[in-house]
Amino acid sequence: MAKNIYHRRLVADSSAKACWICYKPSSTVLITPENDDWFHICPGHLLDRKFAIPQDAEDLEKKKREEAIEREIEEVKKEWLEKIAKKAEKRKGKDKEKAKAEKKEDKKEDEADEKAKEEKVKALEKKQEDEKAKVEGPRIFELQKHFWGMRMQKKRDLEVAKKNRERLRNGALFPAVPGGPPGGVKD
């Protein structure tokens, strides 16, 4: 028995074919894990819960977490740039005598800030990569029972048509040619 699970895949735009529902060109394909049934479908139809139910809702949550991590990275970068700008203004305002003495301290602070910033960014980027690795799977859908029944009926019809073609080619379907004289009359 086939399972009612389909994975979303994308094909090249040049390979787009008619959507199973609306017949508009679509490069989105739903395919079973066993690759025995597939069809083109518009992405808009996948949003319709009366057509298919997404089975990987966690995927959406992971994307939201990934976006939050990206915002965090941007905030860290902005903070660091602001600190550098403040230090530059501070240096301009100080006397040259004080600047020489504090220049060494500022360099140490700059290096410490730079290292801290790099560590934060690396940690956040690593966290983001881990999330991406988990998110990058295909979207999984379960078709509503009526649509799935239509797919199974189409598959059965194709199998029956294939068997009928084989029977016609084989010739065993037809009766044998009658033997004897034409007209069936014996002299």
C-alpha positions as CSV (number, residue, x, y, z in Angstrom):
1,M,0.0,0.0,0.0
2,A,1.4,3.4,-1.0
3,K,1.8,6.0,1.7
4,N,0.2,9.4,1.3
5,I,3.4,11.4,1.8
6,Y,4.8,13.7,-0.8
7,H,8.0,15.7,-0.8
8,R,8.2,19.1,-2.5
9,R,11.0,19.5,-5.0
10,L,11.9,22.3,-7.4
11,V,12.9,21.8,-11.0
12,A,14.4,24.3,-13.4
13,D,12.1,26.9,-14.8
14,S,12.8,25.5,-18.3
15,S,11.4,22.2,-17.1
16,A,8.2,23.7,-15.8
17,K,5.0,21.7,-16.8
18,A,1.3,22.2,-16.3
19,C,0.0,22.2,-12.7
20,W,-2.2,19.2,-11.9
21,I,-5.0,21.4,-10.6
22,C,-5.0,24.6,-12.7
23,Y,-2.8,23.7,-15.7
24,K,-0.5,26.8,-15.4
25,P,3.2,26.2,-15.8
26,S,4.9,25.3,-12.5
27,S,8.4,24.3,-11.5
28,T,7.3,22.8,-8.2
29,V,6.9,19.1,-8.0
30,L,5.4,16.8,-5.4
31,I,7.0,13.4,-5.4
32,T,6.6,10.3,-3.2
33,P,9.8,9.1,-1.3
34,E,9.8,5.9,-3.5
35,N,9.7,8.1,-6.7
36,D,6.7,6.1,-8.0
37,D,4.2,9.0,-8.2
38,W,4.9,12.7,-8.9
39,F,3.1,15.7,-10.4
40,H,3.6,19.4,-10.9
41,I,1.7,21.7,-8.6
42,C,1.6,25.5,-8.1
43,P,3.1,26.7,-4.8
44,G,-0.2,28.5,-4.1
45,H,-2.1,25.2,-4.0
46,L,0.3,23.9,-1.4
47,L,-0.9,26.6,1.0
48,D,-4.4,25.4,0.6
49,R,-5.1,23.1,3.6
50,K,-8.0,21.6,1.7
51,F,-5.5,20.2,-0.8
52,A,-2.5,19.2,1.3
53,I,-1.5,19.3,4.9
54,P,2.2,20.2,5.7
55,Q,3.8,17.5,7.8
56,D,6.9,19.5,8.8
57,A,5.5,22.4,10.8
58,E,8.8,22.4,12.8
59,D,10.5,23.7,9.6
60,L,8.7,27.0,9.9
61,E,9.7,27.4,13.5
62,K,13.3,26.7,12.6
63,K,13.2,29.4,9.9
64,K,11.9,31.9,12.5
65,R,14.8,31.0,14.9
66,E,17.3,31.4,12.0
67,E,15.9,34.9,11.3
68,A,16.3,35.8,15.0
69,I,19.9,34.6,14.9
70,E,20.6,36.8,11.9
71,R,19.1,39.8,13.6
72,E,21.3,39.1,16.7
73,I,24.4,39.0,14.5
74,E,23.5,42.4,12.9
75,E,22.9,43.9,16.4
76,V,26.4,42.7,17.6
77,K,28.0,44.2,14.5
78,K,26.2,47.5,15.0
79,E,27.2,47.6,18.7
80,W,30.8,47.0,17.7
81,L,30.8,49.7,15.0
82,E,29.2,52.2,17.5
83,K,32.0,51.4,20.1
84,I,34.7,52.0,17.4
85,A,33.0,55.3,16.4
86,K,32.8,56.5,20.1
87,K,36.5,55.6,20.7
88,A,37.5,57.5,17.5
89,E,35.6,60.6,18.7
90,K,37.1,60.2,22.2
91,R,40.6,60.1,20.7
92,K,40.0,63.2,18.6
93,G,38.9,65.2,21.6
94,K,41.8,64.3,23.9
95,D,45.0,66.1,24.1
96,K,48.0,64.7,22.3
97,E,49.9,64.1,25.5
98,K,47.1,62.1,27.0
99,A,46.5,60.3,23.7
100,K,50.0,58.9,23.7
101,A,49.6,57.4,27.1
102,E,46.2,56.1,26.6
103,K,46.9,54.9,23.0
104,K,48.4,51.7,24.4
105,E,45.4,51.1,26.6
106,D,43.0,51.8,23.7
107,K,44.8,49.3,21.5
108,K,44.4,46.7,24.2
109,E,40.8,47.5,24.6
110,D,40.3,47.5,20.8
111,E,41.9,44.1,20.5
112,A,39.8,42.8,23.4
113,D,36.6,44.2,21.8
114,E,37.6,42.8,18.4
115,K,38.2,39.4,19.9
116,A,34.9,39.5,21.8
117,K,33.0,40.6,18.7
118,E,34.6,37.9,16.6
119,E,33.7,35.2,19.1
120,K,30.1,36.4,19.3
121,V,29.8,36.5,15.6
122,K,31.4,33.1,15.1
123,A,29.2,31.5,17.8
124,L,26.1,33.0,16.2
125,E,27.1,32.0,12.7
126,K,27.8,28.5,13.9
127,K,24.4,28.3,15.5
128,Q,22.9,29.6,12.3
129,E,24.7,27.0,10.2
130,D,23.5,24.3,12.5
131,E,19.9,25.5,12.1
132,K,20.3,25.7,8.3
133,A,21.5,22.1,8.1
134,K,18.4,21.1,9.9
135,V,16.0,23.3,7.9
136,E,17.3,22.4,4.4
137,G,15.2,19.3,4.0
138,P,12.3,19.2,1.5
139,R,8.9,20.2,2.6
140,I,6.7,17.2,3.3
141,F,3.0,17.1,2.6
142,E,0.1,14.7,3.0
143,L,-2.6,15.1,0.4
144,Q,-6.2,15.2,1.5
145,K,-7.9,11.8,1.1
146,H,-10.0,12.8,-2.0
147,F,-6.9,14.1,-3.9
148,W,-4.9,11.1,-2.8
149,G,-7.7,8.8,-4.0
150,M,-7.6,10.6,-7.4
151,R,-3.8,10.0,-7.6
152,M,-4.2,6.3,-6.7
153,Q,-7.1,5.9,-9.3
154,K,-4.9,7.5,-12.0
155,K,-2.1,5.1,-11.1
156,R,-4.4,2.0,-11.3
157,D,-5.8,3.2,-14.6
158,L,-2.2,3.5,-16.0
159,E,-1.4,0.0,-14.8
160,V,-4.6,-1.4,-16.4
161,A,-3.8,0.4,-19.7
162,K,-0.3,-1.0,-19.7
163,K,-1.6,-4.6,-19.2
164,N,-4.1,-4.1,-22.0
165,R,-1.4,-2.9,-24.4
166,E,0.7,-5.9,-23.5
167,R,-2.2,-8.3,-24.2
168,L,-2.9,-6.7,-27.5
169,R,0.8,-7.0,-28.6
170,N,0.9,-10.6,-27.4
171,G,-2.0,-11.8,-29.5
172,A,-3.3,-14.3,-27.0
173,L,-6.3,-12.1,-26.5
174,F,-7.7,-12.9,-30.0
175,P,-9.4,-16.2,-30.9
176,A,-7.6,-18.7,-33.2
177,V,-8.0,-18.5,-36.9
178,P,-10.5,-21.1,-38.1
179,G,-9.1,-23.9,-40.1
180,G,-10.6,-25.7,-43.1
181,P,-12.1,-24.6,-46.4
182,P,-13.5,-21.1,-46.7
183,G,-17.2,-20.8,-46.0
184,G,-17.1,-23.7,-43.6
185,V,-18.7,-26.2,-46.1
186,K,-17.1,-29.6,-46.6
187,D,-17.4,-31.4,-49.9
